[in-house]
Amino acid sequence: MYLKSEALDDEDDISSEKAKEDLIESCLEATPPNVERLRQMCVLPRGILTNRLRKKVWPAILGVTEEDLSQAQPTDEELRTHRDYNIVELDVQRLLKRYPPDLSEEERLNLETSLKRIIMRTIFGTNYHYYQGFHDIAITIHLVLVDEDLSVAVLKRLCQSHFHVFMMPTLVETSEMLQFIYPLIDRCDPDLHDFLLRSNIGTMFALPWLITWYGHNIQENVPYNLVVRLCDLFIATDQHMPIYLGAAIVASLTDQIFAQPEDQAEVHGFLNRCLNTSMAWETLINEALDLYLQYPPASIASEAATYR
């Protein structure tokens, strides 16, 4: 996995968006595509820049093949027999705030139908259990990729590499991953760590950040262009990276958190509404990468397990 400690080649110029676009295109045109350099572009400031490029870069990084795109697909009737179909249908209907604002009623209904089919095709025939929040991931991916087959192929790859923990029958494994946030906050600010423990807020404040890649907050506190930029980062890095970003976010809010009463409801409520567009997101991403370099998951796993 590329992180920022690996320098660009001397001849690489990404000082402008055009220069970075040209470098990304050259990585895509290589035979085979230069996946490690594409990961590097995802991590660096501004990520992949445009959805036009993301349509090519995300599948390349995830190793999507022509075979993935040509597999036989279940029929809509078969998809309706899946145990999770009804909850998927309800969740998709709740996604109105995530749809582009200029859609006609017919276009909105077509997008709903497409999104339901994409989610169901992703989990059909697997042991994955749909979780509420996966629809936030799916619409983010599909609004970028547009093509149903490509969206399904990318989501299937992401389920293998990043989301399988969240698709277990219970939340046990997800809760264990959330526990990594406390050792990281302790490394950033021990006093803040102790304050949060005394406030007894647990880890659930970070659950939507982790399982929706911050997409749950879209159009409320986090704009679409930021959510897809975060997807660049998360697709290119370890499945724990949303937690590292969460720790960086919490540490950046130390003064505001200390201004809250040492009370579970107050502190939890503040963290639930803390994300906003005025935050220095590229700085926070940089700090999350620093945390990962200093304290990779394996180095804090045993400590994280004590926060049960």
N, C-alpha and C positions, 0 to 999 in steps of 0.2 A: 504494500500500500504506500503510495506516495504521500509524504508530508513535506512541509515547507523547508525542512533541513536539507533537502536535496536541491542543489542549485540548478538553475537553467544553464544550458550551454552558452558559452560566451557569445555565440553569434545570434542567439535568440533575442528578438526584440518584441516586447509586449507593452511598450510604453503608450501605445494608442490602441483603441478598440480595433481599428482596421488591421494593425500589425498582429494583434492577438487572433483575430478572425483568420487571417492568412496562415498563421502557424497551426491553428486548429485544423483548417482545411488540409494543410500538408500532412498532418498526422493521420487524417482520415484517408487520404489518397495513397499512403504508403501500403506496401504489400508485405506482410499483413499490416493492418492499421497499428499505429504506435500507441497501444493502449496505455502504457505507463505514462507517456507524455500527455495523453488526454486526461488521465487522472490528475496529473499535475495542473493542467489548465482548470479543472473543476475546483481545485482547492485554492488556487490563487485568486486574488481580489477580482470581483465581478463574475467569477465562474465562467460559464460557457457563453454568456452574453445574449444569445438570441434563441428563440424556439426553433428557428430554422436549423441551427447547428445542433441543438439538443436532440432533434429527431434522428440525427446520425450518431451523435456522441454517446448518448445513453445506451442504445442497443449495442454499440461497439464495445463499450466498457463491460457490459454485462454478458457479452459473448453470445448474443442472439444470432441464430443461424437461419439459413433458408429453410432447413428442416423444421425448425420451430414454427415458422410462418406457414408451413404447408400441411401441418398435421390435421387429420380428420377432426371435425368439431361436433360436439353433441348438439342435438336439435333443441329448439326452444322448449318443446314439450318435455324433453328429458331434463333440461335445466330446472323446470318447475317442480320436478320430483325431489329435488335436493332438500335436505332437512333445513337449510338456512335460507331458502328462497324467500319466504314471507318476511323475514326480518331485513333482508337485503332490500326488498321492494319498499318497505317502510322507510328505511334509512335513506335510500335514494330520493324518495319524495321529500325528505327534509332538507335536501341540499340546495334549495332554491337560492340561498345567498351566495352559493359558489358558482352559479351559472353566469356567463357573460350577460351584462345588463341589457344588451340590445337584441336579445333573442325574441323571435316571435313565439306565440303559443305553440305553433306546430313544431318549430325548431326545438323548443324546450322539451316537448314530449318526446321528440325523436332522440334527444340527448339522454333523457331519462331511460328510455328503452335500451339505448346503446350501452349506457353505463351499467344497468342491471345485467345485461348479457355479458359484458366484460368481466364483471366481478364473478358471476356464476361460472363462466368458462374457466376462470383462473383457479377456482377451488374444486370444480367438478372432477370426480375421479381421483381425488387426493384424500389424505387424512387431515387436511387443514380444516380448522374450525373458523368460520367467519367471525370477526370481532367488530364491534361498533367503533368505527374510526378508520377501518380499512376503506370505506367508501370515500373518506377524505383523501386518502392516498390515491385511490383509483381515479378520481376526477382530476386531481392535479396532473397525474401521468397522462390521462387521455386528452386533456385540453392542450397539452404540448404535442403529443404524438398524432392525435386525430384518428389515425387508422385503427380500427378495432383489433385486427389480427396482431399488429405491432404492439398495441397497448397490452393485450393479453400476454404476449411473449415476454415483454419487459416485466410485467407484474409477476409472472411465474418465476422468472429469474430472481426477482427481488424477494419473493417468498422463500426461495431456497437460501439466499445469502443474508437477508436482513430481517424478514418478518416472521420466520417460522416460529420463533420464540413466542410471539403474540398469538399464534394460531393453534396453540395447544388447547386441550379441553378445559384447563383451568388457568388462573392468573398466577400460579406459583412461579413459573419461570420468568414471567414479566416482572413480578414483584422483586425477584432476585436481581434483575438487571437494574431496576430503579434504585436499589440500595447502593449502587456505585456512586450516586450523587453525593452522599454524605462524606465519604473519605476525600472526595475531590474538593468539596466546600471546606473541609477541615484543612486541606493543604493551602487553600486560598486565604482563609481567615478563621483561625480556631475559635475566636470569640463569636463570630457569626454562626459557626457550626453549633456551638454550645447553646446559643440563643434559640436556634431552630429546634434543637432537641428539647429544650425546656418548654417551648411553645407547643410541643407534641403534635406537630403538623404531619408527621410521617412523610411519605414519598408521593402520595396520590396527586399532589399539586403538579408534579412533573409528568403524570401519566399521559395526558393528551399531547404534550410536547414530543414524547417518545414514540407513541403508537401512530400518530398522524403526521410526524415530521413537521410539526408546528402548523400544519394546514388547517387544524380545527379553528384557529384564530383568524383565518383569512377573512378579509373585508370587515372584520371587527377591529382588530388591532394590527394585523400583519397583512400587507398588501400582496397580491398575487405574484408580482415580479420578485418579491423577496422570497416567497415560498418556493418558487422554482429555482431560485439561486441556491437556497438551502438544499434542494434536491440534488443539485450538482455536487455539493459537498458530501452529502450523505451517501449517494450512489458510489462515489469514488473512494469512500473510506470505510472504516470498521462499523459494524452495527451498533457499537456503543457511542458513536460520535454525537448523536442527539443528547445523550446524557452529559457529555463533556461540554457541549454548548450550553446546556441547562445550568451546569455548575458555574460557568463563566457569567451567565446572565444573573444568577442569584448573587454571585460575588460582586457584580457591578452595582447592585442595588443595596449594598450594605447599609448606607446611611438611612435610606428610606425604610428598610426593614427594622432597623433599630428604633425608628420613630414610631413603630407600631406597638400597641400594648402586647405584652408577652402572653398572648392569648391565641388558642388554636384557630378559632373562627376568624379573628382579625388578620392574622398573618397568612392563613390559607387564602382568605379572600383577596388580600393584596397581591399575592403571587399569581392568583388566577387571572387578575386583570393587569398585570404589570407590563406585558409586551406592548410595544408601540413603535411607530415609525421613526420617532426621534432618537431611538437607541442607535449607538454606533455599531451597526451589525457587522461590518467587516472587521472592526477591532475585536468584537466578541468572538468572531470566527477564529481570528488569529490567536486569541487567548485560549480558546478551546483546543486548538492545535498544539499550543505550547503545553497545556496540561496533558494532552495525550502523549507527547514526546517525553515529558518528565515522569508521568505516572500511567503507563499503559495498563490496560485492563488486568493482565496477569499479575501485575505487581501489587494491585490493591484488592484482588478478588477475595482473599481470605478475610481481610478487614471488612469489606462490604458485607460479607455473610454474617457479621456480628450485629448488623442493624435490623434484626428481625422483630 
